[in-house]
Amino acid sequence: MKFYNFEIIIEKEEDDEGYFAYSPSLPGCVSNGRTIEEAKRNIRESLQQHIMSLHDHALPIPQNDRIVHVEELSIGVA
């Protein structure tokens, strides 16, 4: 079994209570969910299906070799 790593981005929906999820490495592979956790589960499933389709059609599976870390910081200003 081969493992692939993908960065995912989860953003708050503008006109909805849910969240939008996607991977910059696989344009067009998107998902969403009512919560961040649900969006993460759904994008994982979308990525798996997308990768399986690429694999089944003998197409390259894009990999982004850079490591990215995104974190939210709170900064207090008096």
N, C-alpha and C positions, 0 to 999 in steps of 0.2 A: 504494500500500500504506500502510495506517495502522498505527502502532505504539501499543501500550498498555503501561503500566507497572504492575506489581503487586508489592507487598511479599510475600515468602514467609517462612514460619517453618518451621524444621526442628528437630524435637525428638527426643531419644533415646527410643526405645520403652521403656516401663517393664518389660514382661515379655518382651522380645525383644532380639536383638542389633542390630536394624535401627533405622531412623530414619523418623519420621512427618513429612510435609510438607503445608502448607496455606497458603492466602492468606486473610487476614481480609477482603479486599475481595470475595471470591467464596465465601460460605458454602456448604459442601457439596462444594466442589472440593478433593479431597484426594488424596494419593498416599503412597507410602512407598518405601523402598529399603534394601538391606543396608548401604550406605555413604552418607555425606553426598552425595557426587558422584552416586551413582545416584538418591538421593531428589530431588536438584535436576533431573536429567534427566527423571525421571518426573513431577514436578510441572509442569515446563515443558510436557510433552506433554498432561497433564490440563488445564492452563490453555488451551492452544491449542484443544483439542477443545471445551471449555466455551464459549470465546469464539466459535468458529465456529458452534456451535449457537445461541447468543444472536443472532449476526449473521444467520444463516439464517432465524430466526423474527422478525426485525425487533424484537428486544427491546433495551433499553438495555444497554450494557456499562458497569458501574460503574467509576468511576475515583476513586481516592483522591488528592487533590491535594497532600497533605502529604508531605514528604520525610522518611523515617525511616532512621536508621542504627543498626544494632545491632552491637556489637562486644564481645568478651570481653576483660576486663582482668585481669591477675594483680597482686595487691597483697601485698607481703611485710610481715609484722609480726614484730618481734623480741621 
